[in-house]
Amino acid sequence: MTAKEALELACELAGLPEVPADSGVLVPGNLGEKILFAIDVGVAELLLARELGASGVIAHHPPGGLPRLGWHEVLWRHAELLISYGVPEEEAKAAVEELVREFSARDHTANYDHVPAAARALGLPLVGIHTPLDELGRRRLAAAVENLPPGATLGELVEALGSLPELVNAATQVEIRLGDPARPAGNVAVLHGAGTNGGYPVAACAFRHGIDTVIYIHCSDGAVRRLAQEFPGKNLVVVGHIAADSLGINPFLAELGSRGLEVIPLDVIPGNRG
């Protein structure tokens, strides 16, 4: 399987018609029969891949190139998600614009060719697959929410999310950052698979437009405190960054395995032990 074919497979599994801006082939070539997969890939991981006999590397977070520089463009998916939950389009886009400005400036500072240059020097094909795998994880989280009984409490929501195998096996826990376990979960929005968490702007926009509970994979304490002051009756649940990433990664790795490829999952939380 080539690096390009692996990326196309991930997009197909996620139902994405186009390759998102935060994903792409950094060093083209045939990944071979033994692949190293890591959520974060730097030069050390490339050297480890060579040491372990891997003939290609797949990264989750953009390791460089145009996917690293274009990471902020995927944040606009937050607007699509907000709109799908009933937020007016104009207000959804206004909320996300603030995030895009911040992360665009951050992306512009990236040493974007450092890791791809090392991969080229080592002769290792390298591909970054971010949003397609996060979309797979978002769907698994959304399915858990959809299976909740009517009138479920926030505590019951946390219990349902926490039963997902990757979240069971994670060292982190599903946490209520805003709200009380006995409070009704109400209208729940899963806001994941859009580059990174939406922070204060996206959650605040959701809360202003009828969403009672926002599910993020992570959120800064500063954003949580600001949300708590402005929306005391609302709820925010975080499921854990690497745990949530693994929710989307594992189905993809299983598909690679079904095609006869050996994958070394370096930092992925397994869905099942043993």
Phi, psi and omega in degrees: 000131178279165176300319179296319179293324177296318179295317179297322178297316180298317179296321179296315180298325182274353181072029180262123183286339181228157176286123179295160185295338182266013181227152178167169177276120180270318175227109184290160177147178179275125181290342179079196185263350180230116188238139171264129176244130176220146178295318176239125181241123172236192180298323180299319180292326176294318178293322178295321178301316178297318181297325182273359177085015177286146181253002177196161185227135173242128178251151174271293177292139184305117184273356180158192177063200180299325176300326178288319181287333183260009183308317184298335182296331182288343179301337179297343176297336175300321179297318178299318179294315179301316179299321180295338178264012173098005178283135177303140186303314183299318181286326177297315181292324178296321179295319184284332181303323178298318178294317183299318179300315182297312185281335175297317178296323179292316181297327183294341181270355188291143172278078197290342182253004185298304182289315177301323179297320178294320179296319178296318181296327180274351182072032182253121172300141184220130178224140176253129182230100186253282185303320179303320181284325176295326177295321176299319178292320178300319181295324178291322176294317181297323179296321178296323179292317182296335181274000179290145176289156176304139178077016181300146178274169177297324178296321178291326175297314179299319179297318180294315179295319183292349179275350176296134189307316181296326179284330174295318185278350184285152174285335176276166180239154169291127187233143170271110179268338178215122181120183182229142183304330183278350182285142176300138179291327177066220180278115188252134177241126175266108184250088184212162179083028182227046176091299175199181183293154184276358177056207181297312188301316183288315179297318180298319178298317178298315181297325181289345186236042168091001175274127180270326184227126174255134174252118174247166172270337174198162179198139181291153179295324179298318178294320180296316181296321178293319178295321181297322180291321187269336184226066185297341180264005184257172186231144175225126179241135175243138186257348181107131187294299185291327177298314181291321176301320182294332178302323180269333182288317186300318176298325178292315179296324177297321179294320176298318179297323180293343179263013174087011181267141175267124182243131173261103181274102192289315187224031182263135177283123183291152178281332180221137177272147178077000000 
